Amino acid sequence: MTRLDERFRALRASNEKALICFVTAGDPSPKATVEIIATLAKAGVDAVEIGIPFSDPLADGPSIQASSQRALQAGMTVSRALETIAQARRSVPPHFPIVVMTYYNPILRYGLERYAADAKAVGVDGHIVTDLTPEEADEWKRLSEANGLDTIFLLAPTSTPQRIEIVTRLSTGFVYCVSRTGVTGARNEVPAELTEVVTRIKSCTDLPVCVGFGVSAPEHVRQIAAFADGVVVGSRLVDLIHKHRDEPHLCAVVHDFTSKLKAATRG
């Protein structure tokens, strides 16, 4: 049983839903990334997604694109991201899940087999490779399984029944449901049709279904937690980190924001 499996099982037992938060490795600095991840764990966040930045992030909106560009300009690489993750793993409880979110190109250039082994060695639990389709994922799926890494695929409101069947069959850890078509980015409201989309996905799998893209406030979390197993918050947190990046109370701001989000997941 993986850390993600264990976390979702514990959440079900306590009638809670998962709060998963995204941060970009190296923004505003590797040291700050480690400190922020430790803060997220202390605030009650259930898992973290760490973005390994890529120069052509097609699925990301302006906030995460900007954070990736800042990290790259400051010298972040795949190797340095893995070093940062290794430090973050030592800063959080042993059971805390760490998921990498990135694109296929950076890990392909690093070397798939080498990368999978190195990711496992530093304490990564799974991956969301945003632009890797299930039809092209055989090699990555094989290497992930060989290294005990979860493989999390994306579904969208436009996903066909056939696509839902494929993704739910190949995913492990959880299924990531994109709340709407388009790119990441904070929004002011939860799409009305999202309940039906999640219901369709859950009818095909026993895996947890987590919803992301556009979640930015406790009320969004509360609404989504009523029908999904977890909620992912990214762009709003990335913006908050950037806004307070030079302030000594950065981690206090992060703790306050995310603890309020986590409170909204409790039934």
C-alpha positions, -999 to 999 in steps of 0.1 A, spaced: 0 0 0 14 34 -10 14 66 10 -14 79 -11 -35 47 -5 -28 50 32 -37 87 33 -70 83 15 -80 53 37 -74 74 68 -94 102 54 -124 80 46 -122 66 82 -124 102 96 -150 114 72 -126 140 56 -117 148 21 -81 153 8 -66 187 4 -37 186 -21 -15 217 -27 7 225 -56 40 244 -54 67 249 -80 101 235 -72 125 264 -68 100 293 -66 110 315 -49 140 293 -40 148 257 -33 153 265 4 119 283 5 103 254 -13 114 229 14 102 253 41 68 258 24 63 220 20 70 215 57 45 242 65 19 226 43 23 194 62 20 212 95 -12 230 83 -29 197 77 -25 194 40 -29 158 30 -4 156 1 17 180 -20 22 182 -57 57 196 -66 60 210 -100 92 204 -119 93 234 -142 93 231 -179 99 259 -205 67 250 -225 40 243 -199 10 240 -222 -15 229 -195 -6 257 -171 -22 291 -167 -4 324 -162 4 319 -125 21 286 -128 38 295 -161 53 325 -144 65 305 -114 80 279 -137 98 306 -156 111 322 -124 124 289 -112 141 281 -145 158 315 -147 171 309 -111 187 276 -123 162 250 -114 167 217 -133 153 182 -129 184 171 -109 180 201 -86 143 195 -82 150 160 -71 176 173 -46 149 197 -33 124 169 -30 149 148 -10 153 177 14 115 182 16 110 145 23 132 148 54 112 178 65 78 162 66 63 132 85 72 98 70 36 91 59 32 124 40 27 118 2 47 137 -23 36 137 -59 55 153 -88 36 172 -115 55 179 -147 57 172 -184 71 143 -204 100 162 -220 120 170 -188 120 134 -176 126 120 -211 157 141 -214 169 131 -180 163 94 -190 131 76 -181 147 47 -163 172 68 -145 146 93 -135 121 68 -122 148 52 -100 161 86 -88 125 98 -80 118 68 -59 152 72 -41 144 107 -30 109 98 -17 85 106 -45 53 87 -43 37 93 -77 36 114 -108 12 135 -129 28 138 -163 4 163 -177 10 158 -214 15 120 -214 -16 103 -227 -25 67 -216 -20 55 -251 17 66 -251 24 57 -214 34 20 -216 71 25 -209 65 51 -182 38 30 -166 61 0 -166 90 19 -150 66 35 -124 53 1 -114 88 -13 -112 98 15 -88 66 15 -67 54 49 -81 18 58 -86 7 70 -120 -20 96 -120 -38 105 -152 -61 134 -160 -97 135 -170 -118 165 -181 -155 174 -184 -152 165 -221 -137 131 -216 -157 103 -234 -168 71 -217 -140 53 -235 -114 77 -222 -128 75 -187 -125 37 -188 -89 38 -200 -78 64 -175 -95 48 -145 -80 14 -155 -44 27 -157 -44 52 -129 -31 44 -94 -32 66 -63 -61 88 -75 -77 101 -106 -72 138 -113 -104 154 -126 -98 188 -143 -127 210 -133 -130 226 -167 -114 226 -201 -84 249 -206 -54 257 -184 -48 260 -147 -57 292 -129 -78 305 -100 -115 311 -107 -143 327 -88 -168 298 -90 -171 260 -93 -186 248 -126 -222 236 -122 -217 205 -142 -187 193 -122 -209 171 -99 -221 150 -129 -186 147 -143 -172 133 -110 -202 110 -106 -195 95 -141 -158 90 -132 -166 74 -98 -190 50 -114 -160 35 -132 -135 32 -104 -130 27 -67 -100 50 -68 -103 84 -51 -113 112 -76 -97 146 -69 -107 179 -85 -83 206 -95 -78 236 -118 -95 269 -106 -99 261 -69 -90 292 -49 -111 296 -18 -124 276 12 -160 278 -3 -148 261 -35 -132 234 -14 -163 229 6 -185 226 -25 -162 202 -42 -156 181 -11 -194 174 -10 -191 151 -41 -153 144 -47 -127 127 -26 -102 155 -27 -94 190 -39 -62 204 -55 -52 240 -50 -24 254 -71 -24 288 -88 -39 307 -58 -12 293 -35 16 300 -61 4 336 -63 3 339 -26 39 326 -23 51 350 -49 33 380 -33 49 373 1 82 358 -12 105 384 4 86 386 37 98 369 69 63 357 76 59 339 43 54 305 59 29 319 84 8 333 55 9 299 38 -1 281 70 -30 304 76 -43 301 40 -40 263 37 -53 255 72 -85 273 63 -87 253 31 -82 221 50 -109 230 75 -134 231 46 -127 194 38 -140 181 71 -175 167 71 
